[in-house]
Amino acid sequence: MNATLVAVALSLFSAAAYAAAAVAQERLASRAPGSGTLRMLASGAWWCSVGLNTFAALLHVVALKYGPLTVVQPLGALTLVAAVPMGARVAGRRVGAAEWRGTAYTLAGLAAILVTASGSAPEDVLSASEALTVAAVTAGLIGLLARPGSRPGLRHATASGFASGVASALTQTVTVAATDRSGPLLSVQVVGVALLVAAFAAGGLLLSQTAYRGGLGAPLAVVTLANPMAAAVIGLALLGERLQGGAAGVLLALAGAGIASWGVVLLSRATPEPVREEEHPVAAVLALKPESASLEPALRHTPVPMPRPKSEPGHLTPL
């Protein structure tokens, strides 16, 4: 089987797992918006989301072994596409027309990107100095975007996307260096880069959890865009990855990126369709009570005739 097809298939399963984890994180953040890190560590639901993220990351790592960053990372946008119906299902509502349009634009843009980004399995890796430089620059950007005291929101989502994208690029270096090189499996370069991967992956998870306190749509959209952006810059600038088709391929990739970005924007702006009362189980129960409820006020306000006083002896009853 073609290595690129294997990478695409693994990326699809990874995106579905990431979407389930994002929905779980958003639900947890909405229920306890002011909870700190220590309180989250004591939550079983949070650890379930961590497990889903870990499973998705493992699939992502294997995908990076078979496909270049310019193929694997854009498929991460499918996380948002999968999270939309998942989130609607959990919330008990239908997916709106604007959400379906955003999904269609995102898929069309991804298709255009994959046509130009298809390439062979990765061979180049980041050197120790390149990995440290990328890590230092990314850490500085994350510090500026998520500085202490800043309000949780899209800046934290951007920082999370950068952290996840850099973690993916460093992960590819670890997998290729550990499996395709004749050197020792646990070299200083492999161990050092693996520690950086763990740090950026954990940071991206915590930053996304903070960003989801304001909702799932817009923060997840920003994470979805920032992640492949950071990884693509590293792949094209440092790993020797190229787009197929020359100048026409570059234009097609840019057009696909624009279409996919517009689809993500539509998904982030889409207003969730409210649940119809007749479809809600609570409304169905309440629908059984109008008759009994209407009888109570009628009984309450129905005038009761008062008995006429009897006439005492010696008094004449007026006519």
Phi, psi and omega per residue, in radians:
M1 nan 2.492 3.117
N2 -1.030 2.374 -3.103
A3 -1.086 -0.621 3.140
T4 -1.149 -0.674 3.103
L5 -1.124 -0.666 3.076
V6 -1.097 -0.762 3.134
A7 -1.091 -0.706 3.137
V8 -1.137 -0.789 -3.138
A9 -1.082 -0.792 3.121
L10 -1.121 -0.633 3.127
S11 -1.152 -0.612 3.111
L12 -1.119 -0.817 3.106
F13 -1.135 -0.650 3.111
S14 -1.117 -0.723 3.132
A15 -1.110 -0.681 3.111
A16 -1.119 -0.721 3.117
A17 -1.177 -0.709 3.086
Y18 -1.092 -0.666 3.133
A19 -1.119 -0.774 3.104
A20 -1.079 -0.690 3.112
A21 -1.155 -0.689 3.133
A22 -1.128 -0.719 3.106
V23 -1.101 -0.734 3.116
A24 -1.119 -0.713 3.126
Q25 -1.130 -0.738 -3.121
E26 -1.128 -0.713 3.127
R27 -1.117 -0.708 3.128
L28 -1.176 -0.737 -3.137
A29 -1.167 -0.621 3.138
S30 -1.248 -0.531 3.132
R31 -1.349 -0.586 -3.126
A32 -2.325 1.264 -3.039
P33 -1.121 -0.441 -3.081
G34 -1.778 0.199 -3.083
S35 -1.291 2.475 3.130
G36 -1.568 -3.090 -3.085
T37 -1.136 -0.735 -3.115
L38 -1.114 -0.656 3.121
R39 -1.200 -0.620 3.091
M40 -1.154 -0.624 3.142
L41 -1.115 -0.404 3.116
A42 -1.590 0.072 -3.096
S43 -1.712 2.218 3.085
G44 -1.149 -0.607 3.127
A45 -1.115 -0.656 3.138
W46 -1.162 -0.689 3.127
W47 -1.198 -0.520 3.026
C48 -1.114 -0.736 3.091
S49 -1.142 -0.627 3.071
V50 -1.105 -0.719 3.102
G51 -1.084 -0.725 3.100
L52 -1.129 -0.728 3.097
N53 -1.097 -0.683 3.136
T54 -1.138 -0.762 3.110
F55 -1.091 -0.753 3.112
A56 -1.114 -0.671 3.141
A57 -1.149 -0.658 3.108
L58 -1.113 -0.754 3.072
L59 -1.082 -0.674 3.134
H60 -1.126 -0.695 3.129
V61 -1.083 -0.790 3.132
V62 -1.138 -0.660 3.101
A63 -1.080 -0.668 3.132
L64 -1.193 -0.362 3.078
K65 -1.241 -0.537 -3.056
Y66 -1.802 -0.327 -3.069
G67 -2.342 2.692 3.127
P68 -1.274 2.859 3.135
L69 -1.043 -0.636 -3.102
T70 -1.189 -0.222 3.051
V71 -1.730 -0.835 -3.015
V72 -1.240 -0.761 -3.026
Q73 -1.183 -0.737 3.090
P74 -1.033 -0.513 3.117
L75 -1.172 -0.250 3.063
G76 -1.108 -0.356 3.087
A77 -1.113 -0.362 3.089
L78 -1.162 -0.275 3.041
T79 -1.027 -0.786 3.110
L80 -1.155 -0.702 3.135
V81 -1.078 -0.708 3.129
A82 -1.323 -0.546 -3.092
A83 -1.229 -0.471 -3.110
V84 -1.093 -0.972 3.111
P85 -1.193 -0.550 3.099
M86 -1.104 -0.828 3.131
G87 -1.108 -0.657 3.105
A88 -1.149 -0.689 3.141
R89 -1.126 -0.767 -3.139
V90 -1.141 -0.657 -3.131
A91 -1.386 -0.114 3.127
G92 1.280 0.635 3.137
R93 -2.314 3.034 3.100
R94 -1.643 2.715 3.054
V95 -1.361 2.224 -3.082
G96 -1.338 2.917 -3.127
A97 -1.117 -0.678 3.123
A98 -1.111 -0.615 3.109
E99 -1.181 -0.677 3.086
W100 -1.151 -0.680 3.098
R101 -1.094 -0.771 3.113
G102 -1.071 -0.673 3.096
T103 -1.105 -0.746 -3.131
A104 -1.124 -0.779 3.105
Y105 -1.075 -0.737 -3.124
T106 -1.100 -0.771 3.135
L107 -1.142 -0.700 3.125
A108 -1.126 -0.745 3.106
G109 -1.120 -0.706 3.117
L110 -1.113 -0.668 3.121
A111 -1.071 -0.734 3.121
A112 -1.142 -0.676 3.135
I113 -1.164 -0.729 -3.102
L114 -1.161 -0.533 3.111
V115 -1.086 -0.690 -3.096
T116 -1.564 -0.404 -3.051
A117 -1.600 -0.113 -3.107
S118 -1.070 2.236 -3.116
G119 -2.643 -3.045 -3.131
S120 -1.405 3.012 3.105
A121 -1.093 2.558 -3.067
P122 -1.185 2.507 3.098
E123 -2.169 -0.645 -3.125
D124 -1.351 2.624 3.095
V125 -2.322 2.836 3.066
L126 -1.306 2.408 3.026
S127 -1.295 2.983 -3.133
A128 -1.069 -0.735 -3.135
S129 -1.191 -0.685 3.110
E130 -1.147 -0.720 3.129
A131 -1.100 -0.732 3.130
L132 -1.178 -0.663 3.117
T133 -1.143 -0.794 3.111
V134 -1.066 -0.741 -3.137
A135 -1.131 -0.720 -3.119
A136 -1.168 -0.768 3.134
V137 -1.122 -0.751 -3.139
T138 -1.141 -0.722 3.122
A139 -1.086 -0.665 3.091
G140 -1.131 -0.739 3.102
L141 -1.117 -0.727 3.127
I142 -1.113 -0.703 3.106
G143 -1.072 -0.659 3.111
L144 -1.250 -0.686 -3.078
L145 -1.319 -0.600 -3.053
A146 -2.095 0.761 -3.125
R147 -1.117 2.664 -3.113
P148 -1.027 2.415 3.131
G149 1.578 -0.156 3.133
S150 -1.323 2.608 -3.110
R151 -1.307 2.329 3.138
P152 -1.044 2.394 -3.138
G153 3.025 -2.516 -3.009
L154 -1.204 -0.481 3.097
R155 -1.152 -0.680 3.061
H156 -1.162 -0.630 3.099
A157 -1.142 -0.699 3.092
T158 -1.098 -0.777 3.110
A159 -1.076 -0.688 3.109
S160 -1.113 -0.734 3.117
G161 -1.111 -0.732 3.093
F162 -1.093 -0.767 -3.131
A163 -1.091 -0.751 -3.135
S164 -1.190 -0.688 3.127
G165 -1.130 -0.758 3.105
V166 -1.170 -0.662 3.081
A167 -1.060 -0.651 3.107
S168 -1.163 -0.753 3.122
A169 -1.100 -0.743 3.111
L170 -1.191 -0.598 3.097
T171 -1.107 -0.708 3.097
Q172 -1.077 -0.671 3.085
T173 -1.071 -0.733 -3.129
V174 -1.145 -0.824 -3.073
T175 -1.158 -0.764 -3.124
V176 -1.202 -0.743 -3.121
A177 -1.173 -0.575 -3.082
A178 -1.414 -0.410 -3.037
T179 -1.963 -0.450 -3.024
D180 -1.927 0.059 -3.133
R181 -1.925 2.673 -3.111
S182 -1.450 -0.121 -3.129
G183 -1.280 -3.138 3.139
P184 -1.139 2.586 -3.078
L185 -1.135 -0.708 -3.104
L186 -1.870 1.066 3.076
S187 -1.299 2.934 3.135
V188 -1.071 -0.666 3.134
Q189 -1.124 -0.792 -3.105
V190 -1.137 -0.799 -3.120
V191 -1.131 -0.768 -3.122
G192 -1.115 -0.776 3.137
V193 -1.196 -0.610 3.102
A194 -1.097 -0.661 3.081
L195 -1.138 -0.669 3.078
L196 -1.142 -0.676 3.098
V197 -1.049 -0.805 3.142
A198 -1.079 -0.712 -3.126
A199 -1.152 -0.796 -3.120
F200 -1.251 -0.603 3.111
A201 -1.152 -0.770 3.108
A202 -1.149 -0.715 3.099
G203 -1.104 -0.713 3.105
G204 -1.105 -0.661 3.126
L205 -1.131 -0.802 -3.131
L206 -1.196 -0.646 3.121
L207 -1.172 -0.684 3.103
S208 -1.169 -0.667 3.104
Q209 -1.056 -0.689 3.091
T210 -1.177 -0.718 -3.103
A211 -1.177 -0.541 -3.082
Y212 -1.301 -0.054 3.110
R213 -1.124 -0.437 3.124
G214 -1.653 0.169 -3.105
G215 2.128 3.014 -3.049
L216 -1.734 -0.674 -2.946
G217 -1.007 -1.181 -3.051
A218 -1.138 -0.805 3.110
P219 -1.046 -0.761 3.136
L220 -1.148 -0.597 3.083
A221 -1.105 -0.742 3.139
V222 -1.177 -0.741 3.074
V223 -1.025 -0.732 -3.096
T224 -1.135 -0.596 3.124
L225 -1.421 -0.707 -3.083
A226 -1.218 -0.570 -3.092
N227 -1.082 -1.021 -3.134
P228 -1.189 -0.436 3.112
M229 -1.096 -0.847 3.140
A230 -1.125 -0.752 -3.117
A231 -1.177 -0.663 -3.129
A232 -1.161 -0.677 3.103
V233 -1.062 -0.759 3.136
I234 -1.168 -0.771 -3.115
G235 -1.102 -0.760 -3.103
L236 -1.337 -0.610 -3.053
A237 -1.503 -0.605 -2.984
L238 -2.049 -0.408 -3.049
L239 -1.835 0.080 3.064
G240 1.254 0.317 3.116
E241 -1.352 2.538 -3.086
R242 -2.309 2.722 3.047
L243 -1.569 2.571 -3.112
Q244 -1.454 2.611 3.017
G245 1.623 0.121 3.101
G246 1.143 -2.442 -3.100
A247 -1.127 -0.668 3.115
A248 -1.123 -0.670 3.105
G249 -1.130 -0.676 3.099
V250 -1.108 -0.768 3.124
L251 -1.113 -0.711 3.116
L252 -1.133 -0.692 3.114
A253 -1.144 -0.709 3.112
L254 -1.144 -0.711 3.100
A255 -1.123 -0.745 3.097
G256 -1.086 -0.697 3.113
A257 -1.116 -0.684 3.112
G258 -1.153 -0.724 3.131
I259 -1.150 -0.775 3.128
A260 -1.113 -0.678 3.122
S261 -1.118 -0.713 3.109
W262 -1.125 -0.671 3.084
G263 -1.099 -0.697 3.105
V264 -1.144 -0.685 3.104
V265 -1.091 -0.744 3.099
L266 -1.072 -0.709 3.120
L267 -1.139 -0.641 -3.117
S268 -1.305 -0.469 -3.122
R269 -1.601 -0.215 -3.044
A270 -1.087 2.335 3.092
T271 -1.517 2.156 -3.128
P272 -1.028 2.383 3.129
E273 -1.307 2.163 -3.083
P274 -1.149 2.709 3.098
V275 -1.327 2.294 3.110
R276 -1.232 2.467 -3.055
E277 -1.072 -0.648 -3.089
E278 -1.259 -0.293 3.130
E279 -1.610 -0.205 -3.092
H280 -1.481 2.351 -3.107
P281 -1.094 -0.596 3.116
V282 -1.169 -0.682 3.117
A283 -1.139 -0.603 3.112
A284 -1.129 -0.629 3.103
V285 -1.230 -0.747 -3.132
L286 -1.172 -0.421 -3.120
A287 -1.184 -0.286 -3.135
L288 -1.465 -0.101 -2.984
K289 -1.811 -0.151 -3.063
P290 -1.015 -0.677 -3.071
E291 -1.144 -0.822 3.133
S292 -1.160 -0.598 3.134
A293 -1.226 -0.543 -3.120
S294 -1.343 -0.430 3.127
L295 -1.281 -0.541 -3.074
E296 -1.126 -0.844 3.093
P297 -1.100 -0.572 -3.129
A298 -1.142 -0.735 3.104
L299 -1.191 -0.563 -3.082
R300 -1.229 -0.622 -3.046
H301 -1.791 0.041 3.121
T302 -1.284 2.154 -3.106
P303 -1.184 2.385 3.111
V304 -1.762 2.179 -3.101
P305 -1.171 2.332 3.131
M306 -1.564 2.447 3.108
P307 -1.192 2.436 3.131
R308 -1.302 2.425 -3.127
P309 -1.159 2.438 3.105
K310 -1.319 2.564 -3.129
S311 -1.384 2.320 3.117
E312 -1.358 2.748 3.098
P313 -1.128 2.430 3.115
G314 1.582 -0.069 3.111
H315 -2.002 2.443 3.097
L316 -1.587 2.375 3.105
T317 -1.433 2.143 -3.111
P318 -1.108 2.472 3.123
L319 -1.443 nan nan
